Amino acid sequence: MALKRRSLIVLIGLTSSIAAGVLASPAGAASPNMTCASTQRTTYSPGVTLLPSQQTIQNSSIASPCVSSSHPAITSGTAGFTTHGIRSCLTLDQIGGGTAGILWNTGQTTTYVYNSSTQTVGGQIVLTIIGTVTGGVFQGRSISFVIVSPSLNLANCLIPPGITSRLGVGTLTIA
């Protein structure tokens, strides 16, 4: 229990540090128009193990609470998408990109194109998504997500079904 609590404290501290870095604007840069706390659940089916296998990967995100200077009625949003790929516990995330969208609590939407990458920092998996809003609310602005997940317990990768889901926390910023 103490190890789980320590991991959670490290995760929160790392997320706060990353969020502070993402939210800090250099002189002359556009200030954020929207910031949200964010959680993301990623599920793998049939489940990743140490051996690479074909997976259906579902991502669902909740952004809440949100604060926007130009759209104060927007206080939360949801997003989700499904991809397919060959993954193992050692190759969960890949560098990639695509188009995604967010449905806001007001019924409005934001569509964006993005590039993503992952890295391990301080024993945590850090997913960074950087893109441009191409349609809907905030069109023309930049968008970024930084999501931090605890590193996997590789012992769970040894026996099927392996890892079937993980949860991350972070920050969504639209500037």
MOCOR-V846493 format. One line per field, one symbol per residue. phi: phi as a letter, one per 40 degrees, with the letter a starting at -180 (. if undefined). psi: psi as a letter, one per 30 degrees, with the letter a starting at -180 (. if undefined). A space follows every 50 residues. Layout:
# MOCOR-V846493
phi = ???
psi = ???
This chain:
# MOCOR-V846493
phi = .cccccccccccccccccccccccbcdgcccdcabacabbbbbbbchcbc cdacbcbbbbbbbacbbbccbcccbaabaaabbbacbbccbcbbcaaiba abbcdcgcbbbababbabacbfgbcbcbbbabcbagcgdgccbabbbbbc ccccccccbdcgcbaabbbibbbbb
psi = eeeeeeeeeeeeeeeeeeeeeefkklkflklkfkkkkkkkkkkkjfkkaf kklkkkjkkkkkjklkkkffiffjfllllklklklkllffheklkalakl lkjlfffllkklklkllllkkhgkkjkkkkakkflakgkfllkkkjkkkk lljfefffkkgbkfllkllbkkkk.
